[in-house]
Amino acid sequence: MLDPELLDHLAAQPGQNAPDINVALAEQGHGGVLLALVRSGATGPDALAVVAQRVVADRQQLAVWEPEEGESEAVVDVLDQHLICHPNTPAAARDTVLARHPADAFFVLAASCHIGATETAIERAASWPSRYPVLDRPWLALIMPGAVSPLTYEAWAQGECVLRRELVARLTFDSALLEILSGDADRRVRRAVASNPRAAKWRERLAISDSAVEVRARAKRPLGTREDKVCVVDSPRFAAALRALESGGVLAPDVAAALGMKDLRIDEEGAARAAQVLPLGRVIELLPSVLDLPGDHPAARGFSAGFALRRATHGAGLGEMIGEAAKALAHMPAGVASSYTGKARLAAWASGGLAASTVLDAGEVIDHLADHSLASDTMVLRRGLSGDASRVAELCRACRSTPLVPPGLLAVAWATDSVADEEVIEMAKRVSRVRARGRDLPEDEMDLDPSLRSLDVLEQVVLAASKKVVFSPRCALSVVALDARRVRYVMTAMPQWKGRLSGAMLTRVLRQNAGALSAAPAEARERLASVRRWTERVLTDVELSLALGVGHITTEEVVHRLRLGRHRVDDGETLACGADVRAAIEGRRSIRPLLTWASEQRQSDPAALATWLLLESHDRPRTPSMIAASIDSFAARQLRVPEALSCALACLENRKPGRFEVVFPQTPRGKATLVSAIARAYCAVGGTR
């Protein structure tokens, strides 16, 4: 055992020690001694191998060693950083260090551009993806071409991994492999061939005939000679490559110029990528050219789909992005109903591209839905996936392996018959938190139609997701009405509620009493409604809706009071909520008297018209002509549009986005009513209000 003072003395100058002395220092030294060894370029591989072993074996002991003044990182992390970079560290030790930091960009890059880089390290760097296929991965240029064997190059070139094929195309000298890769189906691989200075013959061909505009641009650009020398970690090249690795790629100037050409001689995927990666100002400048194209043009489809999935963190916030795009779409050609303006027109345009595009796979769509993108808005997503059950099922399968499920996808899956109940319940357990745009706003509520699935499934979904999602009144109240304790909790909270019945009120009760509700068995209750004593007094709209939903009053009694004038309904949407719940629990025949009253009074009473419109699933679908005629007939008798009617129409559009595109009122006041409702329905699109 060496004396501690002798250890410090010998460690001060590792270059003057014999190799065996440095090995002994590595075996017995404390954290400061090990740091001195790894910082010296003269330390040999044997001593460095021992240091690497001690980082694993004595990790706890080293962790308690106090670092020198000015050093903030733990000594074990500093040792790993020096080991991965040291030119004398054995390959096995470097691979072991890299295995401890597989997701750290510094370790991945340092190991791959090392003078003795192993194929394991190079494969890790090659597999580090860019955020988009049109972004360059400049860290590949730091890898020494000779570090990969010809057999490995050949295996990767013929493999299924696109990222490895891109590495081969960027580095190989083999003409046979370049011939194969120049015709690869993926644009990233062909662009890598066009970036290879040794591929002059194939670059000429790509510059003329390649289908991807950025590949043609890269092939036409003059390339300098390749700098085949080791890159050290303190060089500007390493720093630039590390920034690119951490940010997920770099948009090269030639690619940006090619994607941003106003003539839009570009394929569908290229247009989608242009909308995703170009600066927002350039994207807005391109919008008029995109709108001049036919709706089924590949570039038009791709651009609108790419814009829908554009990450808001790229260059500008979501609010700015939506505001600028809505202004640019103000002069959108005919094709979208004239009543759609502003955010409604933007949602229609973006969801149309999302529905028609075929170049974006399900996994990528799920990734972008988890970010702040326009497509993550439930209105846009539901409209884009409307009627495409196979696409919905594909997205649901893609999100099975993700830790969080986008809230909009859960709402779409609920309304899709091909998605099994068990899968919807599992998605609800992993749903991500909904970003609130204000306090108790209807735009923040997730509306699940109770009539589409069993009440048992609805209950499991709502209880699983209620901590992260605010549900609409009709689905939250349906769950409350199934258990006697929940009803008691709601009735206790009801006297403090003012205004409209909101899902936030009911969801808050479920959250606050979640522990009590789960601690004891459920209290089953009678599903048939009866008139309770407390309802004999004059009720507010909220009280009447709650009483109807939980079965404390019958629809016959409600209609009786309405006809006698004992109750005057101001909010038809709230009344329809209670009727929706009663129909889900007791059957649609139980609300037949209310439907009859609403149909009789809908020409003169705005609440009756709102109720008649919103209860269509229990009667018959309200066709576009029926909706237009009802709006015209009612508006002709009014001096102004009642807010209750505007809210009900907005709710209809929220439940089935896009249905008002084919609704055409004939009177000026009827048209104004519809425009007002559409503006209300889309006011919160994109997370802003």
C-alpha positions in Angstrom: 0.0 0.0 0.0 1.5 3.3 -1.1 1.7 6.2 1.4 -1.0 8.8 0.7 1.5 11.6 0.4 3.5 9.5 -2.0 0.4 8.9 -4.0 -0.2 12.6 -4.4 3.4 13.2 -5.3 3.5 10.5 -8.0 0.2 11.5 -9.4 1.4 15.1 -9.9 3.5 14.1 -13.0 2.1 10.8 -14.5 4.3 11.3 -17.6 7.5 10.8 -15.5 6.3 7.5 -13.9 6.9 4.0 -15.2 3.8 2.4 -16.6 3.6 0.0 -13.6 3.7 3.0 -11.2 0.7 4.5 -12.9 -1.1 1.2 -12.7 -0.4 1.1 -9.0 -1.7 4.7 -8.6 -4.9 3.7 -10.5 -5.4 0.7 -8.2 -4.9 2.6 -4.9 -5.4 6.3 -5.5 -8.4 8.4 -4.4 -10.5 10.5 -6.7 -7.9 13.2 -7.1 -5.2 10.7 -8.2 -7.5 9.2 -10.8 -8.3 12.6 -12.2 -4.6 13.4 -12.5 -4.1 10.1 -14.4 -6.9 10.6 -16.9 -6.0 14.2 -17.5 -2.4 13.3 -18.5 -1.9 12.4 -22.2 1.1 10.2 -21.1 -1.0 7.7 -19.0 -0.9 4.3 -20.7 -3.8 2.0 -21.6 -3.2 -0.4 -18.7 -3.6 2.3 -16.1 -6.6 3.8 -17.9 -8.3 0.4 -18.0 -7.8 0.1 -14.2 -9.4 3.6 -13.7 -12.4 2.5 -15.8 -12.8 -0.6 -13.6 -12.6 1.4 -10.5 -15.3 3.8 -11.7 -17.6 0.8 -11.7 -16.3 -1.1 -8.7 -15.6 1.9 -6.3 -18.3 4.2 -7.6 -19.8 5.0 -4.1 -16.4 5.5 -2.6 -15.3 7.9 -5.4 -18.6 9.7 -5.3 -18.0 10.9 -1.7 -14.6 12.4 -2.6 -14.8 16.1 -2.5 -13.8 17.7 -5.9 -11.3 20.5 -6.2 -12.4 24.1 -5.8 -14.2 25.3 -9.0 -15.3 21.8 -10.1 -19.0 21.3 -9.8 -19.4 17.9 -11.5 -19.1 14.6 -9.6 -15.7 13.0 -9.9 -17.1 9.8 -11.5 -18.7 11.9 -14.3 -15.5 13.8 -14.9 -13.5 10.5 -15.0 -15.9 9.1 -17.6 -15.6 12.2 -19.8 -11.8 12.0 -19.8 -11.8 8.3 -20.3 -14.1 8.5 -23.4 -11.8 11.1 -24.9 -8.3 9.9 -23.9 -6.4 8.6 -26.9 -4.9 5.7 -24.9 -8.1 4.4 -23.3 -8.6 0.8 -24.5 -11.6 0.1 -26.8 -13.3 -2.2 -24.3 -13.1 0.5 -21.6 -14.5 3.2 -23.9 -17.4 0.9 -24.9 -18.1 0.3 -21.2 -18.2 4.0 -20.5 -20.5 4.7 -23.5 -22.8 2.0 -22.2 -23.2 4.0 -19.0 -24.2 7.1 -21.0 -26.0 5.9 -24.1 -28.3 8.9 -24.4 -25.6 11.6 -23.7 -24.7 13.4 -26.9 -21.1 14.2 -25.7 -20.2 10.6 -25.0 -21.7 9.4 -28.2 -19.8 11.9 -30.3 -16.5 11.6 -28.4 -16.6 7.8 -28.7 -17.4 7.8 -32.4 -14.8 10.2 -33.5 -12.0 8.7 -31.3 -8.8 7.7 -33.1 -9.6 4.1 -32.2 -13.4 4.3 -32.4 -15.1 0.9 -32.2 -17.9 -0.1 -34.5 -20.2 -0.2 -31.4 -19.5 3.5 -30.8 -19.9 4.4 -34.5 -23.2 2.4 -34.7 -24.5 4.5 -31.8 -23.6 7.7 -33.5 -25.1 6.5 -36.8 -28.3 5.6 -35.1 -28.7 9.0 -33.5 -31.6 10.4 -35.6 -32.2 13.9 -36.9 -35.6 15.5 -36.1 -36.6 15.5 -39.8 -35.3 13.6 -42.8 -34.2 16.9 -44.5 -31.9 17.9 -41.7 -28.2 17.1 -42.1 -26.3 15.0 -39.5 -22.9 16.7 -39.6 -21.5 14.5 -36.9 -21.2 11.7 -39.4 -18.4 13.6 -41.2 -16.2 13.4 -38.0 -16.2 9.6 -38.1 -13.0 8.2 -39.7 -14.0 6.2 -42.8 -11.5 3.5 -42.1 -12.9 2.8 -38.6 -15.6 0.7 -40.1 -14.7 -2.6 -41.8 -15.8 -3.2 -45.5 -17.9 -6.1 -44.4 -19.8 -3.9 -41.9 -20.3 -1.2 -44.5 -21.8 -3.8 -46.8 -24.1 -5.2 -44.1 -25.3 -1.8 -43.1 -25.8 -0.7 -46.7 -28.1 -3.7 -47.3 -29.9 -3.5 -43.9 -33.2 -2.0 -43.0 -31.9 0.8 -40.8 -32.1 4.1 -42.9 -29.7 5.9 -40.6 -26.9 3.3 -41.0 -27.4 3.4 -44.8 -27.0 7.1 -44.6 -23.7 6.7 -42.8 -22.4 4.3 -45.4 -23.5 6.6 -48.2 -21.7 9.5 -46.5 -18.4 7.7 -45.8 -17.8 4.8 -48.1 -15.3 4.7 -51.0 -16.8 1.6 -52.5 -18.3 2.3 -55.9 -20.6 -0.8 -55.8 -22.2 0.4 -52.6 -22.5 4.0 -53.9 -24.3 2.6 -57.0 -26.8 0.8 -54.8 -27.3 3.7 -52.3 -27.7 6.3 -55.0 -31.0 4.6 -55.9 -32.2 4.2 -52.3 -35.9 4.8 -51.6 -35.1 7.2 -48.7 -34.2 10.8 -49.5 -31.7 11.0 -46.6 -29.5 8.2 -48.1 -29.5 9.8 -51.6 -28.6 13.1 -50.1 -25.7 11.5 -48.2 -24.5 10.1 -51.5 -24.7 13.6 -53.0 -22.6 14.8 -50.0 -19.8 12.3 -50.6 -16.9 13.9 -52.5 -15.9 10.4 -53.8 -19.2 10.0 -55.5 -18.8 12.4 -58.5 -20.4 10.1 -61.1 -23.5 9.4 -59.0 -23.8 13.1 -58.0 -24.1 14.1 -61.6 -27.0 11.7 -62.0 -28.7 12.8 -58.8 -28.5 16.4 -59.8 -30.6 15.8 -62.9 -33.1 13.1 -62.1 -33.6 12.8 -58.4 -37.2 13.3 -57.2 -36.2 15.2 -54.0 -35.5 18.8 -54.6 -33.0 19.0 -51.7 -31.0 16.0 -53.1 -30.8 17.7 -56.5 -29.6 20.9 -54.8 -26.9 19.0 -52.8 -25.7 17.2 -55.9 -25.2 20.5 -57.8 -23.3 22.1 -54.9 -19.5 22.0 -55.2 -18.0 20.0 -52.4 -14.6 20.5 -50.8 -12.2 17.7 -50.1 -12.9 15.4 -47.2 -10.8 16.1 -44.1 -9.9 12.6 -43.0 -8.2 13.4 -39.7 -9.1 12.8 -36.1 -11.3 15.5 -34.5 -10.4 16.4 -30.9 -13.0 17.3 -28.4 -11.8 20.9 -27.8 -11.9 21.8 -31.5 -14.5 24.0 -33.1 -15.5 21.1 -35.4 -16.4 18.9 -32.4 -18.3 21.8 -30.7 -20.4 22.4 -33.9 -21.1 18.7 -34.3 -22.1 18.4 -30.7 -24.6 21.2 -31.0 -26.1 19.6 -34.1 -26.3 16.2 -32.3 -28.1 17.8 -29.3 -30.5 19.7 -31.5 -31.3 16.8 -33.8 -29.7 17.9 -37.0 -29.0 21.1 -39.0 -30.9 22.7 -41.8 -28.2 23.3 -44.4 -28.4 26.6 -46.5 -28.7 24.7 -49.8 -31.5 22.5 -48.4 -33.4 25.5 -47.0 -33.1 27.3 -50.4 -34.3 24.3 -52.3 -37.3 23.7 -50.0 -38.2 27.4 -50.0 -38.6 28.0 -53.8 -41.8 29.7 -54.6 -42.5 27.7 -57.7 -43.0 24.6 -55.4 -41.6 22.1 -57.9 -41.4 19.7 -55.0 -42.8 16.3 -54.0 -45.4 15.7 -51.2 -42.9 14.8 -48.5 -40.6 17.6 -49.4 -43.5 20.1 -49.1 -44.4 18.6 -45.7 -40.8 19.0 -44.5 -40.6 22.5 -45.8 -43.6 23.5 -43.7 -42.0 21.8 -40.7 -38.4 23.1 -40.8 -38.3 26.4 -42.7 -38.4 29.6 -40.6 -42.0 30.7 -39.9 -41.7 33.8 -42.0 -40.6 31.9 -45.0 -43.5 29.4 -44.5 -46.0 32.3 -44.4 -44.5 33.7 -47.6 -45.0 30.4 -49.3 -48.7 30.0 -48.3 -50.1 32.1 -51.2 -48.3 29.9 -53.7 -49.5 26.8 -52.0 -53.1 28.1 -52.0 -52.9 28.7 -55.8 -52.3 24.9 -56.3 -55.3 22.5 -56.7 -56.3 20.9 -53.5 -55.3 17.5 -54.6 -51.8 18.6 -55.7 -49.1 16.6 -53.8 -47.3 19.8 -52.7 -50.5 21.3 -51.4 -51.4 18.2 -49.5 -47.9 17.8 -48.0 -47.5 21.5 -47.1 -50.8 21.7 -45.1 -50.1 18.4 -43.4 -46.6 19.5 -42.5 -47.9 22.8 -41.1 -50.4 20.9 -39.0 -47.6 18.9 -37.5 -45.1 21.8 -37.2 -43.6 22.0 -33.7 -44.5 25.3 -32.1 -41.1 25.4 -30.4 -39.4 25.7 -33.8 -38.9 29.4 -34.4 -42.1 30.8 -32.9 -44.8 30.1 -30.4 -48.0 28.4 -31.4 -50.0 31.6 -31.0 -47.8 33.6 -33.4 -47.8 30.7 -35.8 -51.6 30.4 -35.9 -52.1 34.2 -36.0 -49.8 34.6 -39.0 -51.2 31.6 -40.9 -54.8 32.7 -40.3 -54.1 36.1 -41.9 -52.4 34.5 -44.8 -55.4 32.2 -45.4 -57.9 35.1 -45.4 -57.8 35.1 -49.2 -58.1 31.3 -49.5 -59.9 30.3 -52.7 -63.4 28.8 -52.8 -63.6 25.3 -51.5 -64.1 26.0 -47.9 -67.5 27.4 -46.8 -67.6 31.1 -46.7 -68.8 31.0 -43.1 -65.4 29.6 -42.1 -63.0 32.5 -41.3 -59.9 33.0 -39.2 -59.0 30.0 -37.1 -61.9 27.9 -38.5 -60.5 28.3 -42.0 -57.0 27.4 -40.7 -58.3 24.3 -39.0 -60.2 23.2 -42.1 -57.1 23.7 -44.3 -54.7 22.0 -41.9 -56.9 19.0 -41.1 -57.6 18.5 -44.8 -53.9 18.0 -45.5 -53.6 15.8 -42.4 -56.4 13.6 -43.8 -55.1 13.4 -47.3 -51.3 13.1 -46.8 -49.8 9.6 -47.2 -46.1 10.4 -46.6 -46.2 10.8 -42.7 -46.1 7.5 -40.8 -48.1 6.9 -37.6 -45.1 7.0 -35.3 -44.1 10.4 -36.5 -47.6 11.8 -36.2 -47.8 10.5 -32.6 -44.5 12.2 -31.8 -45.8 15.5 -33.1 -49.2 15.2 -31.4 -47.3 15.1 -28.1 -45.7 18.4 -28.9 -47.3 21.8 -29.2 -48.5 21.5 -32.7 -51.7 22.6 -34.5 -52.7 18.9 -35.1 -52.6 18.2 -31.3 -55.7 20.3 -31.0 -58.7 18.0 -30.7 -60.8 20.0 -33.2 -58.1 19.7 -35.9 -57.3 16.1 -35.1 -60.9 14.9 -35.0 -61.6 16.7 -38.3 -58.5 15.3 -39.9 -59.3 11.7 -38.9 -63.1 11.9 -39.4 -64.3 8.7 -41.1 -60.9 7.1 -41.4 -61.1 4.3 -38.9 -58.1 2.5 -40.2 -55.9 5.5 -39.7 -57.2 5.9 -36.2 -56.5 2.3 -35.4 -53.0 2.7 -36.8 -52.3 5.7 -34.6 -53.6 3.8 -31.6 -51.2 1.0 -32.3 -48.4 3.4 -32.7 -49.0 5.0 -29.3 -48.9 1.7 -27.4 -45.2 2.0 -26.8 -45.3 5.7 -25.8 -45.4 6.8 -22.2 -48.1 9.4 -22.8 -51.2 9.4 -25.1 -52.3 12.7 -26.7 -55.7 13.8 -25.3 -57.1 14.4 -28.8 -56.3 10.9 -29.8 -58.2 9.5 -26.8 -61.2 11.5 -27.9 -61.0 10.2 -31.5 -60.4 6.6 -30.3 -63.6 6.8 -28.1 -65.7 7.6 -31.2 -64.1 4.9 -33.4 -65.9 1.5 -33.4 -62.8 -0.4 -34.6 -60.8 0.5 -31.4 -61.6 -2.0 -28.7 -62.9 -0.9 -25.3 -59.8 -2.4 -23.5 -57.5 -0.3 -25.7 -59.4 2.9 -25.0 -59.2 2.2 -21.2 -55.5 1.6 -21.5 -55.0 4.8 -23.4 -56.9 6.7 -20.7 -54.5 5.5 -18.0 -51.6 7.1 -20.0 -53.2 10.2 -21.3 -51.2 13.4 -21.0 -52.3 16.5 -19.2 -54.5 18.9 -21.1 -53.1 22.4 -21.3 -55.7 24.7 -19.8 -56.4 28.0 -21.7 -58.4 29.5 -18.8 -60.5 28.6 -15.8 -63.5 26.4 -16.5 -63.5 26.9 -20.2 -65.6 24.5 -22.4 -62.7 24.5 -24.9 -60.6 22.6 -22.3 -63.1 19.8 -21.8 -62.9 16.4 -23.4 -66.3 15.4 -24.7 -67.0 11.7 -24.8 -70.5 10.8 -26.0 -71.9 8.4 -23.3 -74.1 6.7 -25.9 -71.2 5.4 -28.0 -69.9 2.8 -25.5 -71.1 1.1 -22.3 -71.4 3.1 -19.1 -68.9 0.7 -17.5 -66.2 1.6 -20.0 -67.1 5.3 -19.7 -66.7 5.1 -15.9 -63.3 3.4 -16.2 -62.0 5.9 -18.7 -63.2 9.0 -16.8 -61.8 7.8 -13.4 -58.5 6.8 -15.0 -58.0 10.2 -16.7 -59.8 12.6 -14.4 -56.6 13.8 -12.7 -55.2 15.0 -16.0 -58.3 15.8 -18.2 -61.4 17.8 -17.6 -64.4 16.0 -19.1 -67.5 17.6 -20.5 -70.6 17.8 -18.3 -72.5 15.0 -20.0 -69.8 12.3 -19.6 -68.7 13.5 -16.1 -72.3 13.6 -14.9 -73.0 10.1 -16.3 -70.2 8.7 -14.2 -71.4 10.7 -11.1 -74.9 9.3 -11.6 -73.7 5.7 -11.4 -72.7 5.8 -7.7 -74.7 7.1 -4.8 -71.7 8.6 -3.0 -70.7 10.6 -6.0 -74.2 12.0 -6.2 -74.0 13.0 -2.5 -70.7 14.8 -3.1 -72.1 16.7 -6.1 -75.2 17.7 -4.3 -73.1 19.0 -1.4 -71.0 21.1 -3.8 -73.9 22.3 -6.0 -75.1 25.3 -3.9 -71.8 27.1 -4.6 -72.0 26.7 -8.3 -72.9 29.7 -10.4 -73.4 30.2 -14.2 -73.4 27.3 -16.6 -72.8 23.7 -15.7 -69.2 23.0 -16.6 -67.2 19.8 -16.7 -64.6 21.4 -14.5 -67.2 21.6 -11.6 -68.0 17.9 -11.8 -64.4 16.7 -12.6 -63.2 18.7 -9.6 -65.6 16.8 -7.3 -64.3 13.5 -8.6 -60.7 14.6 -8.1 -61.3 16.0 -4.6 -63.0 12.8 -3.4 -60.9 10.3 -5.4 -59.5 8.7 -2.2 -62.9 8.3 -0.5 -64.4 6.9 -3.7 -61.7 4.3 -4.2 -61.5 3.3 -0.5 -64.9 1.6 -0.3 -67.0 -0.5 -2.6 -69.3 1.4 -5.0 -72.8 2.2 -3.9 -75.1 1.0 -6.6 -78.4 3.0 -7.0 -81.7 2.8 -8.8 -81.5 3.9 -12.4 -85.1 4.8 -12.9 -85.8 8.4 -12.2 -88.3 9.7 -9.6 -89.3 13.1 -8.3 -87.4 13.9 -5.1 -88.7 16.2 -2.5 -85.8 18.8 -2.8 -86.7 19.4 -6.5 -90.2 20.8 -5.6 -88.8 24.3 -5.1 -87.9 26.6 -8.0 -84.7 25.3 -9.6 -82.0 27.0 -11.5 -80.9 25.6 -14.9 -77.9 23.9 -13.3 -80.0 22.4 -10.5 -82.6 21.1 -13.0 -79.9 19.5 -15.2 -78.2 17.8 -12.3 -81.5 16.6 -10.9 -82.5 15.2 -14.3 -79.2 13.6 -14.9 -78.9 11.8 -11.5 -82.6 10.8 -11.6 -84.0 13.1 -8.9 -86.7 14.3 -11.3 -88.4 12.8 -14.4 -88.5 14.3 -17.8 -92.3 14.2 -17.6 -92.1 16.5 -14.6 -89.6 18.8 -16.2 -91.8 19.2 -19.3 -94.9 19.7 -17.1 -93.1 22.6 -15.3 -91.9 24.1 -18.6 -95.4 24.1 -20.0 -96.9 25.6 -16.9 -94.2 28.3 -16.8 -92.9 27.2 -13.4 -89.4 27.0 -15.0 -88.0 29.2 -17.7 -84.9 27.6 -19.4 -82.2 30.1 -20.3 -79.5 27.6 -21.1 -80.6 24.8 -23.5 -77.1 23.3 -23.5 -77.2 22.7 -19.8 -80.7 21.1 -20.0 -79.6 18.9 -22.9 -76.7 17.7 -20.8 -79.0 16.4 -18.1 -81.2 14.8 -20.8 -78.1 13.1 -22.4 -77.2 11.6 -19.1 -80.7 10.4 -18.4 -80.9 8.8 -21.8 -77.6 7.0 -21.3 -78.7 5.6 -18.0 -82.4 4.9 -18.5 -82.7 4.7 -22.2 -83.7 7.2 -24.9 -87.4 6.6 -24.4 -87.1 8.3 -21.0 -86.5 11.7 -22.6 -89.1 11.5 -25.4 -91.4 14.0 -23.7 -88.5 16.6 -23.6 -87.8 16.0 -27.3 -91.5 16.6 -28.1 -91.5 19.9 -26.1 -88.2 21.0 -27.8 -89.6 20.3 -31.3 -92.8 22.2 -30.6 -91.1 25.3 -29.1 -87.9 25.5 -31.2 -89.2 28.3 -33.5 -89.8 30.7 -30.6 -87.7 29.5 -27.7 -83.8 29.6 -28.1 -83.4 27.1 -25.3 -85.8 24.7 -26.9 -84.0 25.0 -30.3 -80.7 24.4 -28.6 -82.1 21.4 -26.8 -83.6 20.0 -30.0 -80.3 20.4 -31.8 -78.1 18.8 -29.2 -80.3 15.8 -28.5 -80.1 14.6 -32.1 -78.4 11.3 -31.2 -81.5 10.3 -29.3 -84.0 11.3 -32.0 -82.7 11.6 -35.6 -79.6 13.3 -37.1 -80.1 17.0 -37.8 -79.3 17.2 -41.5 -77.7 20.4 -42.9 -81.0 21.5 -44.5 -82.8 21.0 -41.2 -80.2 23.0 -39.3 -80.2 25.8 -41.8 -84.0 26.0 -41.9 -84.2 26.1 -38.1 -81.6 28.9 -37.9 -83.4 30.9 -40.6 -86.8 30.4 -39.1 -85.7 31.3 -35.6 -83.5 34.2 -36.6 -86.2 35.8 -38.6 -88.2 36.3 -35.4 -85.4 37.8 -33.3 -83.8 41.2 -33.0 -80.4 39.6 -32.0 -78.9 36.2 -31.8 -79.3 34.7 -28.3 -76.0 33.5 -26.8 -77.6 30.2 -25.8 -78.2 29.4 -29.5 -74.7 30.4 -30.5 -73.3 28.2 -27.8 -75.4 25.2 -28.8 -74.4 25.5 -32.5 -70.7 25.8 -31.4 -71.2 22.6 -29.3 -72.5 20.8 -32.4 -69.5 21.9 -34.4 -67.2 20.8 -31.6 -68.8 17.3 -31.5 -68.4 16.9 -35.3 -65.9 19.4 -36.7 -66.6 20.4 -40.3 -70.4 19.6 -40.3 -71.2 23.3 -40.8 -69.3 23.5 -44.1 -72.4 22.2 -45.8 -75.0 24.3 -43.8 -76.2 27.3 -45.8 -78.7 29.6 -44.1 -80.5 31.8 -46.6 -81.3 34.9 -44.6 -78.7 37.5 -43.6 -79.4 37.0 -39.9 -79.3 33.3 -40.2 -75.9 33.5 -41.9 -74.6 35.8 -39.1 -75.9 33.4 -36.5 -73.9 30.5 -38.1 -70.7 32.6 -38.5 -70.9 33.6 -34.9 -71.3 30.0 -33.8 -68.4 28.8 -35.9 -66.1 31.6 -34.6 -67.0 30.5 -31.0 -66.3 26.8 -31.8 -62.9 27.5 -33.1 -61.8 30.4 -30.9 -59.4 28.2 -28.9 -57.8 26.2 -31.7 -54.1 25.8 -31.2 -54.1 26.5 -27.5 -54.8 30.2 -27.7 -58.1 31.9 -27.1 
